[in-house]
Amino acid sequence: VLNNDKPTSILPFLHIIENLKATPRTGWLNFNIENPESIASHMYRMSIISMLCTTPSINRD
């Protein structure tokens, strides 16, 4: 986490999450699903869905 008191590089984090583009979802692999989606694809879709949800009672955290 970046903060003003202790600046750190965000590059190590970006390198880690870059791997998620090529990492298939484990659940899909466990069920022998052909062409499983990547973790990054799933995260992207879930983030879009959460931004589109306007119901105040939904906890987005």
SEFIZA-3560 file (N, C-alpha, C; in Angstrom, 3 decimals):
REM SEFIZA-3560
<numar><xx>0.850</xx><yy>-1.179</yy><zz>0.000</zz><atom>N</atom></numar>
<numar><xx>0.000</xx><yy>0.000</yy><zz>0.000</zz><atom>CA</atom></numar>
<numar><xx>0.888</xx><yy>1.232</yy><zz>0.000</zz><atom>C</atom></numar>
<numar><xx>0.523</xx><yy>2.148</yy><zz>-0.825</zz><atom>N</atom></numar>
<numar><xx>1.282</xx><yy>3.390</yy><zz>-0.886</zz><atom>CA</atom></numar>
<numar><xx>0.719</xx><yy>4.393</yy><zz>0.103</zz><atom>C</atom></numar>
<numar><xx>1.614</xx><yy>5.072</yy><zz>0.793</zz><atom>N</atom></numar>
<numar><xx>1.184</xx><yy>6.169</yy><zz>1.657</zz><atom>CA</atom></numar>
<numar><xx>2.264</xx><yy>7.241</yy><zz>1.634</zz><atom>C</atom></numar>
<numar><xx>1.944</xx><yy>8.390</yy><zz>2.156</zz><atom>N</atom></numar>
<numar><xx>2.875</xx><yy>9.511</yy><zz>2.113</zz><atom>CA</atom></numar>
<numar><xx>4.032</xx><yy>9.359</yy><zz>3.080</zz><atom>C</atom></numar>
<numar><xx>3.847</xx><yy>8.603</yy><zz>4.163</zz><atom>N</atom></numar>
<numar><xx>4.896</xx><yy>8.449</yy><zz>5.158</zz><atom>CA</atom></numar>
<numar><xx>6.013</xx><yy>7.525</yy><zz>4.683</zz><atom>C</atom></numar>
<numar><xx>5.644</xx><yy>6.473</yy><zz>3.976</zz><atom>N</atom></numar>
<numar><xx>6.614</xx><yy>5.478</yy><zz>3.522</zz><atom>CA</atom></numar>
<numar><xx>6.380</xx><yy>5.177</yy><zz>2.046</zz><atom>C</atom></numar>
<numar><xx>6.922</xx><yy>5.970</yy><zz>1.156</zz><atom>N</atom></numar>
<numar><xx>6.690</xx><yy>5.688</yy><zz>-0.257</zz><atom>CA</atom></numar>
<numar><xx>7.349</xx><yy>4.371</yy><zz>-0.666</zz><atom>C</atom></numar>
<numar><xx>6.604</xx><yy>3.551</yy><zz>-1.353</zz><atom>N</atom></numar>
<numar><xx>7.126</xx><yy>2.286</yy><zz>-1.856</zz><atom>CA</atom></numar>
<numar><xx>6.761</xx><yy>2.168</yy><zz>-3.321</zz><atom>C</atom></numar>
<numar><xx>7.429</xx><yy>1.273</yy><zz>-3.986</zz><atom>N</atom></numar>
<numar><xx>7.159</xx><yy>1.078</yy><zz>-5.404</zz><atom>CA</atom></numar>
<numar><xx>5.933</xx><yy>0.201</yy><zz>-5.591</zz><atom>C</atom></numar>
<numar><xx>5.110</xx><yy>0.574</yy><zz>-6.525</zz><atom>N</atom></numar>
<numar><xx>3.930</xx><yy>-0.221</yy><zz>-6.851</zz><atom>CA</atom></numar>
<numar><xx>4.280</xx><yy>-1.288</yy><zz>-7.896</zz><atom>C</atom></numar>
<numar><xx>5.481</xx><yy>-1.219</yy><zz>-8.459</zz><atom>N</atom></numar>
<numar><xx>5.871</xx><yy>-2.155</yy><zz>-9.512</zz><atom>CA</atom></numar>
<numar><xx>5.810</xx><yy>-3.623</yy><zz>-9.097</zz><atom>C</atom></numar>
<numar><xx>6.281</xx><yy>-4.014</yy><zz>-7.907</zz><atom>N</atom></numar>
<numar><xx>6.154</xx><yy>-5.433</yy><zz>-7.536</zz><atom>CA</atom></numar>
<numar><xx>4.702</xx><yy>-5.914</yy><zz>-7.553</zz><atom>C</atom></numar>
<numar><xx>3.798</xx><yy>-5.079</yy><zz>-7.083</zz><atom>N</atom></numar>
<numar><xx>2.375</xx><yy>-5.435</yy><zz>-7.099</zz><atom>CA</atom></numar>
<numar><xx>1.878</xx><yy>-5.595</yy><zz>-8.530</zz><atom>C</atom></numar>
<numar><xx>2.260</xx><yy>-4.678</yy><zz>-9.402</zz><atom>N</atom></numar>
<numar><xx>1.825</xx><yy>-4.751</yy><zz>-10.798</zz><atom>CA</atom></numar>
<numar><xx>2.367</xx><yy>-5.995</yy><zz>-11.492</zz><atom>C</atom></numar>
<numar><xx>3.575</xx><yy>-6.408</yy><zz>-11.145</zz><atom>N</atom></numar>
<numar><xx>4.132</xx><yy>-7.635</yy><zz>-11.722</zz><atom>CA</atom></numar>
<numar><xx>3.350</xx><yy>-8.859</yy><zz>-11.252</zz><atom>C</atom></numar>
<numar><xx>2.941</xx><yy>-8.860</yy><zz>-10.005</zz><atom>N</atom></numar>
<numar><xx>2.162</xx><yy>-9.990</yy><zz>-9.478</zz><atom>CA</atom></numar>
<numar><xx>0.817</xx><yy>-10.078</yy><zz>-10.182</zz><atom>C</atom></numar>
<numar><xx>0.116</xx><yy>-8.956</yy><zz>-10.274</zz><atom>N</atom></numar>
<numar><xx>-1.219</xx><yy>-9.021</yy><zz>-10.874</zz><atom>CA</atom></numar>
<numar><xx>-1.164</xx><yy>-9.244</yy><zz>-12.379</zz><atom>C</atom></numar>
<numar><xx>-0.015</xx><yy>-8.951</yy><zz>-12.998</zz><atom>N</atom></numar>
<numar><xx>0.127</xx><yy>-9.244</yy><zz>-14.428</zz><atom>CA</atom></numar>
<numar><xx>-0.015</xx><yy>-10.743</yy><zz>-14.682</zz><atom>C</atom></numar>
<numar><xx>0.459</xx><yy>-11.555</yy><zz>-13.757</zz><atom>N</atom></numar>
<numar><xx>0.361</xx><yy>-13.011</yy><zz>-13.900</zz><atom>CA</atom></numar>
<numar><xx>-1.079</xx><yy>-13.499</yy><zz>-13.907</zz><atom>C</atom></numar>
<numar><xx>-1.990</xx><yy>-12.722</yy><zz>-13.347</zz><atom>N</atom></numar>
<numar><xx>-3.387</xx><yy>-13.148</yy><zz>-13.279</zz><atom>CA</atom></numar>
<numar><xx>-4.033</xx><yy>-13.231</yy><zz>-14.660</zz><atom>C</atom></numar>
<numar><xx>-3.458</xx><yy>-12.531</yy><zz>-15.641</zz><atom>N</atom></numar>
<numar><xx>-4.000</xx><yy>-12.595</yy><zz>-17.003</zz><atom>CA</atom></numar>
<numar><xx>-3.855</xx><yy>-13.995</yy><zz>-17.592</zz><atom>C</atom></numar>
<numar><xx>-2.804</xx><yy>-14.696</yy><zz>-17.188</zz><atom>N</atom></numar>
<numar><xx>-2.526</xx><yy>-16.022</yy><zz>-17.752</zz><atom>CA</atom></numar>
<numar><xx>-2.847</xx><yy>-17.152</yy><zz>-16.778</zz><atom>C</atom></numar>
<numar><xx>-3.394</xx><yy>-16.816</yy><zz>-15.616</zz><atom>N</atom></numar>
<numar><xx>-3.700</xx><yy>-17.833</yy><zz>-14.607</zz><atom>CA</atom></numar>
<numar><xx>-5.170</xx><yy>-18.208</yy><zz>-14.687</zz><atom>C</atom></numar>
<numar><xx>-5.459</xx><yy>-19.464</yy><zz>-15.062</zz><atom>N</atom></numar>
<numar><xx>-6.864</xx><yy>-19.876</yy><zz>-15.144</zz><atom>CA</atom></numar>
<numar><xx>-7.476</xx><yy>-20.035</yy><zz>-13.757</zz><atom>C</atom></numar>
<numar><xx>-8.767</xx><yy>-19.846</yy><zz>-13.682</zz><atom>N</atom></numar>
<numar><xx>-9.470</xx><yy>-20.000</yy><zz>-12.406</zz><atom>CA</atom></numar>
<numar><xx>-9.452</xx><yy>-21.465</yy><zz>-11.982</zz><atom>C</atom></numar>
<numar><xx>-9.099</xx><yy>-21.704</yy><zz>-10.738</zz><atom>N</atom></numar>
<numar><xx>-8.942</xx><yy>-23.061</yy><zz>-10.215</zz><atom>CA</atom></numar>
<numar><xx>-10.227</xx><yy>-23.862</yy><zz>-10.285</zz><atom>C</atom></numar>
<numar><xx>-11.339</xx><yy>-23.254</yy><zz>-9.946</zz><atom>N</atom></numar>
<numar><xx>-12.613</xx><yy>-23.967</yy><zz>-9.975</zz><atom>CA</atom></numar>
<numar><xx>-12.931</xx><yy>-24.515</yy><zz>-11.354</zz><atom>C</atom></numar>
<numar><xx>-12.600</xx><yy>-23.744</yy><zz>-12.368</zz><atom>N</atom></numar>
<numar><xx>-12.841</xx><yy>-24.195</yy><zz>-13.741</zz><atom>CA</atom></numar>
<numar><xx>-11.942</xx><yy>-25.379</yy><zz>-14.064</zz><atom>C</atom></numar>
<numar><xx>-10.696</xx><yy>-25.306</yy><zz>-13.600</zz><atom>N</atom></numar>
<numar><xx>-9.768</xx><yy>-26.415</yy><zz>-13.835</zz><atom>CA</atom></numar>
<numar><xx>-10.219</xx><yy>-27.669</yy><zz>-13.101</zz><atom>C</atom></numar>
<numar><xx>-10.711</xx><yy>-27.499</yy><zz>-11.875</zz><atom>N</atom></numar>
<numar><xx>-11.167</xx><yy>-28.645</yy><zz>-11.079</zz><atom>CA</atom></numar>
<numar><xx>-12.315</xx><yy>-29.390</yy><zz>-11.749</zz><atom>C</atom></numar>
<numar><xx>-13.114</xx><yy>-28.679</yy><zz>-12.545</zz><atom>N</atom></numar>
<numar><xx>-14.248</xx><yy>-29.298</yy><zz>-13.230</zz><atom>CA</atom></numar>
<numar><xx>-13.961</xx><yy>-29.553</yy><zz>-14.713</zz><atom>C</atom></numar>
<numar><xx>-12.673</xx><yy>-29.497</yy><zz>-15.066</zz><atom>N</atom></numar>
<numar><xx>-12.231</xx><yy>-29.786</yy><zz>-16.440</zz><atom>CA</atom></numar>
<numar><xx>-12.981</xx><yy>-28.975</yy><zz>-17.500</zz><atom>C</atom></numar>
<numar><xx>-13.225</xx><yy>-27.704</yy><zz>-17.202</zz><atom>N</atom></numar>
<numar><xx>-13.876</xx><yy>-26.805</yy><zz>-18.156</zz><atom>CA</atom></numar>
<numar><xx>-12.862</xx><yy>-26.440</yy><zz>-19.247</zz><atom>C</atom></numar>
<numar><xx>-13.270</xx><yy>-26.578</yy><zz>-20.506</zz><atom>N</atom></numar>
<numar><xx>-12.383</xx><yy>-26.195</yy><zz>-21.602</zz><atom>CA</atom></numar>
<numar><xx>-12.285</xx><yy>-24.678</yy><zz>-21.687</zz><atom>C</atom></numar>
<numar><xx>-11.116</xx><yy>-24.193</yy><zz>-22.020</zz><atom>N</atom></numar>
<numar><xx>-10.856</xx><yy>-22.756</yy><zz>-22.156</zz><atom>CA</atom></numar>
<numar><xx>-11.331</xx><yy>-21.969</yy><zz>-20.936</zz><atom>C</atom></numar>
<numar><xx>-10.797</xx><yy>-22.288</yy><zz>-19.756</zz><atom>N</atom></numar>
<numar><xx>-11.242</xx><yy>-21.574</yy><zz>-18.553</zz><atom>CA</atom></numar>
<numar><xx>-10.853</xx><yy>-20.100</yy><zz>-18.607</zz><atom>C</atom></numar>
<numar><xx>-11.698</xx><yy>-19.270</yy><zz>-18.020</zz><atom>N</atom></numar>
<numar><xx>-11.375</xx><yy>-17.845</yy><zz>-17.988</zz><atom>CA</atom></numar>
<numar><xx>-10.227</xx><yy>-17.612</yy><zz>-17.020</zz><atom>C</atom></numar>
<numar><xx>-9.533</xx><yy>-16.523</yy><zz>-17.206</zz><atom>N</atom></numar>
<numar><xx>-8.427</xx><yy>-16.183</yy><zz>-16.313</zz><atom>CA</atom></numar>
<numar><xx>-8.963</xx><yy>-15.486</yy><zz>-15.064</zz><atom>C</atom></numar>
<numar><xx>-8.129</xx><yy>-15.452</yy><zz>-14.059</zz><atom>N</atom></numar>
<numar><xx>-8.494</xx><yy>-14.738</yy><zz>-12.829</zz><atom>CA</atom></numar>
<numar><xx>-8.698</xx><yy>-13.256</yy><zz>-13.148</zz><atom>C</atom></numar>
<numar><xx>-7.845</xx><yy>-12.700</yy><zz>-14.005</zz><atom>N</atom></numar>
<numar><xx>-7.969</xx><yy>-11.284</yy><zz>-14.371</zz><atom>CA</atom></numar>
<numar><xx>-9.294</xx><yy>-10.999</yy><zz>-15.072</zz><atom>C</atom></numar>
<numar><xx>-9.712</xx><yy>-11.900</yy><zz>-15.951</zz><atom>N</atom></numar>
<numar><xx>-10.997</xx><yy>-11.708</yy><zz>-16.640</zz><atom>CA</atom></numar>
<numar><xx>-12.147</xx><yy>-11.690</yy><zz>-15.649</zz><atom>C</atom></numar>
<numar><xx>-12.092</xx><yy>-12.598</yy><zz>-14.697</zz><atom>N</atom></numar>
<numar><xx>-13.143</xx><yy>-12.671</yy><zz>-13.684</zz><atom>CA</atom></numar>
<numar><xx>-13.148</xx><yy>-11.402</yy><zz>-12.825</zz><atom>C</atom></numar>
<numar><xx>-11.970</xx><yy>-10.966</yy><zz>-12.399</zz><atom>N</atom></numar>
<numar><xx>-11.878</xx><yy>-9.769</yy><zz>-11.560</zz><atom>CA</atom></numar>
<numar><xx>-12.403</xx><yy>-8.541</yy><zz>-12.298</zz><atom>C</atom></numar>
<numar><xx>-12.081</xx><yy>-8.439</yy><zz>-13.576</zz><atom>N</atom></numar>
<numar><xx>-12.543</xx><yy>-7.300</yy><zz>-14.367</zz><atom>CA</atom></numar>
<numar><xx>-14.066</xx><yy>-7.285</yy><zz>-14.443</zz><atom>C</atom></numar>
<numar><xx>-14.648</xx><yy>-8.426</yy><zz>-14.768</zz><atom>N</atom></numar>
<numar><xx>-16.109</xx><yy>-8.497</yy><zz>-14.888</zz><atom>CA</atom></numar>
<numar><xx>-16.780</xx><yy>-8.196</yy><zz>-13.552</zz><atom>C</atom></numar>
<numar><xx>-16.248</xx><yy>-8.723</yy><zz>-12.464</zz><atom>N</atom></numar>
<numar><xx>-16.841</xx><yy>-8.476</yy><zz>-11.145</zz><atom>CA</atom></numar>
<numar><xx>-16.729</xx><yy>-7.003</yy><zz>-10.757</zz><atom>C</atom></numar>
<numar><xx>-15.627</xx><yy>-6.364</yy><zz>-11.121</zz><atom>N</atom></numar>
<numar><xx>-15.487</xx><yy>-4.942</yy><zz>-10.785</zz><atom>CA</atom></numar>
<numar><xx>-16.488</xx><yy>-4.091</yy><zz>-11.566</zz><atom>C</atom></numar>
<numar><xx>-16.727</xx><yy>-4.435</yy><zz>-12.829</zz><atom>N</atom></numar>
<numar><xx>-17.722</xx><yy>-3.706</yy><zz>-13.627</zz><atom>CA</atom></numar>
<numar><xx>-19.117</xx><yy>-3.903</yy><zz>-13.037</zz><atom>C</atom></numar>
<numar><xx>-19.443</xx><yy>-5.140</yy><zz>-12.675</zz><atom>N</atom></numar>
<numar><xx>-20.756</xx><yy>-5.418</yy><zz>-12.074</zz><atom>CA</atom></numar>
<numar><xx>-20.927</xx><yy>-4.622</yy><zz>-10.790</zz><atom>C</atom></numar>
<numar><xx>-19.883</xx><yy>-4.577</yy><zz>-9.957</zz><atom>N</atom></numar>
<numar><xx>-20.010</xx><yy>-3.848</yy><zz>-8.688</zz><atom>CA</atom></numar>
<numar><xx>-20.195</xx><yy>-2.352</yy><zz>-8.920</zz><atom>C</atom></numar>
<numar><xx>-19.572</xx><yy>-1.813</yy><zz>-9.959</zz><atom>N</atom></numar>
<numar><xx>-19.756</xx><yy>-0.389</yy><zz>-10.255</zz><atom>CA</atom></numar>
<numar><xx>-21.151</xx><yy>-0.098</yy><zz>-10.790</zz><atom>C</atom></numar>
<numar><xx>-21.756</xx><yy>-1.076</yy><zz>-11.445</zz><atom>N</atom></numar>
<numar><xx>-23.092</xx><yy>-0.878</yy><zz>-12.008</zz><atom>CA</atom></numar>
<numar><xx>-24.207</xx><yy>-1.062</yy><zz>-10.979</zz><atom>C</atom></numar>
<numar><xx>-23.898</xx><yy>-1.712</yy><zz>-9.870</zz><atom>N</atom></numar>
<numar><xx>-24.908</xx><yy>-1.927</yy><zz>-8.824</zz><atom>CA</atom></numar>
<numar><xx>-25.142</xx><yy>-0.615</yy><zz>-8.090</zz><atom>C</atom></numar>
<numar><xx>-26.364</xx><yy>-0.139</yy><zz>-8.148</zz><atom>N</atom></numar>
<numar><xx>-26.668</xx><yy>1.134</yy><zz>-7.490</zz><atom>CA</atom></numar>
<numar><xx>-27.515</xx><yy>0.949</yy><zz>-6.241</zz><atom>C</atom></numar>
<numar><xx>-27.793</xx><yy>-0.302</yy><zz>-5.896</zz><atom>N</atom></numar>
<numar><xx>-28.588</xx><yy>-0.562</yy><zz>-4.705</zz><atom>CA</atom></numar>
<numar><xx>-27.774</xx><yy>-0.192</yy><zz>-3.469</zz><atom>C</atom></numar>
<numar><xx>-28.247</xx><yy>0.775</yy><zz>-2.657</zz><atom>N</atom></numar>
<numar><xx>-27.475</xx><yy>1.224</yy><zz>-1.492</zz><atom>CA</atom></numar>
<numar><xx>-27.242</xx><yy>0.127</yy><zz>-0.455</zz><atom>C</atom></numar>
<numar><xx>-28.096</xx><yy>-0.867</yy><zz>-0.422</zz><atom>N</atom></numar>
<numar><xx>-27.944</xx><yy>-1.905</yy><zz>0.601</zz><atom>CA</atom></numar>
<numar><xx>-26.843</xx><yy>-2.910</yy><zz>0.264</zz><atom>C</atom></numar>
<numar><xx>-26.296</xx><yy>-2.857</yy><zz>-0.953</zz><atom>N</atom></numar>
<numar><xx>-25.230</xx><yy>-3.783</yy><zz>-1.332</zz><atom>CA</atom></numar>
<numar><xx>-23.908</xx><yy>-3.277</yy><zz>-0.771</zz><atom>C</atom></numar>
<numar><xx>-23.224</xx><yy>-4.156</yy><zz>-0.041</zz><atom>N</atom></numar>
<numar><xx>-21.919</xx><yy>-3.818</yy><zz>0.515</zz><atom>CA</atom></numar>
<numar><xx>-20.864</xx><yy>-4.058</yy><zz>-0.562</zz><atom>C</atom></numar>
<numar><xx>-20.276</xx><yy>-3.011</yy><zz>-1.082</zz><atom>N</atom></numar>
<numar><xx>-19.283</xx><yy>-3.146</yy><zz>-2.147</zz><atom>CA</atom></numar>
<numar><xx>-17.890</xx><yy>-3.409</yy><zz>-1.614</zz><atom>C</atom></numar>
<numar><xx>-17.730</xx><yy>-3.418</yy><zz>-0.311</zz><atom>N</atom></numar>
<numar><xx>-16.416</xx><yy>-3.715</yy><zz>0.272</zz><atom>CA</atom></numar>
<numar><xx>-16.274</xx><yy>-5.183</yy><zz>0.349</zz><atom>C</atom></numar>
//
